[in-house]
Amino acid sequence: MGLLSRLFKRGDREGSEELIIEREPVGRFRVENCLILPVGRVVIGEVLDGVLYPGYKLRGEEGVAVVMGIEKEHRKVDFAIAGDLVGLFLDGDIECTEGDELEVYKV
C-alpha cells in the first residue's frame, strides 16, 4: 500500500495507525484511567504540553491510536490545552495504564 493510500484511508487498520507524519511530538498526555467500552477505547487524563485536537495521534510504548473526540467536564470540545483534564475517544489499539505518558503527534 502506497504512502498516499495510507494517509487517506483512516478506517483501514492494517498499518495506518503506525504512520506518523511529524518527526517530533507536539505534546504529551498523562493517563489517569483507560476504559474499554463497546464504542471503543476511552482514555482519561491530563494534557501536559501542547494543544490536542481530534485527528491527532497518541503513541505509547505499545501502539498508536487516533483521537476521534475530546470531552471536558462531560461536554464535547474542539481542542484541549496544557492543564486540561479530558477524556479522549480513541480509534486504534494502544495499551496504557495509569501514570503512562503518551506522546501526541499531528497528522
HELIX and SHEET records of a PDB file:
HELIX    1   1 LEU A    3  PHE A    8  1                                   6    
HELIX    2   2 SER A   16  GLU A   18  5                                   3    
SHEET    1   A 7 ARG A  75  VAL A  77  0                                        
SHEET    2   A 7 GLU A  62  LYS A  72 -1                                        
SHEET    3   A 7 LYS A  57  ARG A  59 -1                                        
SHEET    4   A 7 GLU A 101  TYR A 105 -1                                        
SHEET    5   A 7 GLY A  27  LEU A  37 -1                                        
SHEET    6   A 7 GLY A  40  ASP A  49 -1                                        
SHEET    7   A 7 LEU A  85  ASP A  91 -1                                        
SHEET    1   B 2 VAL A  51  LEU A  52  0                                        
SHEET    2   B 2 ALA A  80  ILE A  81 -1                                        
SHEET    1   C 3 ARG A  75  VAL A  77  0                                        
SHEET    2   C 3 GLU A  62  LYS A  72 -1                                        
SHEET    3   C 3 ILE A  94  GLU A  95 -1                                        
END                                                                             
